[in-house]
Amino acid sequence: MAKGYIYIMTNPALKDMVKIGYAADVETRRQQLSTTALPYGYEIYAIYETPGKLEDKKLHKMIDNLNPDLRVTPKREFYILSPEDAFELLEAIATISGTKDKLKRVKNVQSKQTVKRPPVNFTKCGIPKGAELIYVDDPSVKAIVVSDRKVQYNDEITSLSAIAGAIKGGSVAGPSFFTYNGELVADIAHRTQWKDWE
């Protein structure tokens, strides 16, 4: 019987979730999955060599029996588990069956992907329309919030980054150069809109 692998994969776009599946060639499967609609590629977290096909179905059934709420959607292979917890399940099975040598945590050979935070959204940051944002290096430079992402400056609708870039020269992150009520807009975003991205 041809050997295959149960794999645990992660994706930066799927926070607090893993994909547990089966493949004869895990890297090929990773590449196939990485062409789906998600903005980031999958990363292989662990593989467990099995003697036959579709051994992952037994693991799926075991997880479903332990806690059916962990599976995101019936008949899909996504689970609300950290990769460490998923690995511990495989490790327990490998230890009990005496096949620990078949289990490997994979060091990702793919380039490490960083998840970009979304642009600052003033509403999500609790900064209302009409709010005055002040440039840190020159308090006379003021921008007025007109929408979720745009400000008015010198009778022009623009962005904080465009204003700061024009002043400083080059490409800069505008929210790091403007304050609202004495606090940097970037710090407000970290505390509010981006708190789950940290």
N, C-alpha and C positions, 0 to 999 in steps of 0.2 A: 504494500500500500504506500502511495506517495506521501511524503511528509509535507506538512504545511505549518502555518504559524497563526496562533491567536495574537492579535496585536492590540495595543492601546495607543491611540493617536489623540493628539490635542490640536487645537486651532486657536490662535489668538482671538479670533472673532467669536468663539464659543466659550465665553467665560464660565468657569465652574462646571464644565461638561467635558466628557471624553467620548470617543468612539471606540467601541470594542468590537472587533470583527475578525474575520479569517481570510487568509490569503496564502497562496503557494509562494508568491513573490511579494513581500511586503512593500519594498521600495516602488515597484510598479504600481501597486495598489495606491500608495501614497500619492504618486504622480497623477493617477486617474482622479482621485478624490480632489486633488488640488486644482482641477480644471472646472470645478463646480462654481456656483454663483458667489461663494464667499470671497471676500477681498484678500484673504491671506491663505497661504498654503498650509497643508497639514504637516505636523511634525510627529515622527515616531517616538513614542515614549518608552515602550517596552515590547518585546516579542517573547512568545513562549512556544517552543517547537512541539508539535503534536504528531502522532503517528498517522492521522487520517484527516479527511476533509470535514469541514463544518463542525469541528469540535467546539467552536465558540458558542454554538446553539445550546450546549449543555451548561456553559457558564451563564449565558443569558437567562436560561430557565432557573438556575440557582439564584441569581440576583433578583429575578422577578418573584421567586418564592420568598426570599428574605425581606424584600421591600419593593413591591410593584410600583411605588411612587418614584423610584429612582429612574425608571425608563421614561424618556421624554415623550415619545410617541410609540404606541403599539406597533410592532413589526419593524421598528427602526432601531439602529444599533447605538443610539446616543443615550448616555446616562449622566445624571446629575451626581457626579463623583469627582473628587480631585484625582489627578493622575496617580498621586501617592496612594490613595485609598484603593484605587483599581489595581495598582501593582501589588498591594498587600493581599488582595484576594487571590491573585495568581500565585503569589509567593506561598500562601497557605496551601493551595492545591498542590503546588510543586513540592513543598516540604512533606506533606502527607503521602504523596505518591512516590516519593524518592526520586523525583526528576528535577531537582533544583538546578542541575547543570544545563537544563534545557531553557531556563528562564534568563533573559538578559534585559537589563535596563539599557536603553540605547542612548549613546551620546549623539545628539543630532549633528549630522554632517552637513545638513542644509544650513544656510546662513541664518543666524538668529534674527527673527523678525520682530520688529518693534511695532507696537500698536500705537498709531497716531491718535492723539486726543482730537476730538472734534473742535472746530473753531469756537471761540467764545460766543456764547449766546447771551446777550444782556438780560433777557427775560429770565432765563434759567439761573442766572447769577443774582437775580433779585435787584437788578439795576433797571429802573423804569424808563419809559420813553420820556424825553424832556430832561433827563438827568445830565448834569454837567460833569464832564471828565476833564481832568486837569493834567497837563503834561508835566512830568516830574522836574525837568531841568529848566522850565520857563513857565511859571504859573499864569503868564498872560496868554499862553496857548491853551485854548479851551475848545472842546468838541461837545456837541449836544447829541444825545442818543435819539435816533429817529425810527429805528426798527430793531429787530433782534440782533442784527449784525452790523448795521450801518450807523454812521454818525454824520452830523452836518458840521462842516468846518469851512469858514470863509465862503459861505453861500454855495458850497458844493457837498453833495452826498458822497461820502467816501468811507474808508475804514481807518481804524486806529493804526494799523500797520503801514498803510499808505502815507499817513501823516508823519509818523515817526521815521519812516524810510526817507521821506523827502527832507526832513530836518537833519537826520543823522547821515544820510547817504548810504544807499544799499538796502538790502533786505533785512528787516528786523521784525521781531514780534511786538507789535504795537501794544498789546495789553500789559506788557512789562514796563511801559513807559508812561502810562496814564493812571491816575488815581480817581477813585470815587469815594467821597466822604473820608479822604485821607488814607485809603487803603488801595494798594495797587490792584488794578483790574485782574491781573494774572493771579494774584493771591486770592482774590474773591472767587475766581473760577476754580482754583484748586480746592477751596473750602466748600464750594457748592456744586456747580455743574460737573466738575472733573473728579469729585471725591471717589467715585467708583472706578476710576481709571488709574488711580495711584498704585 
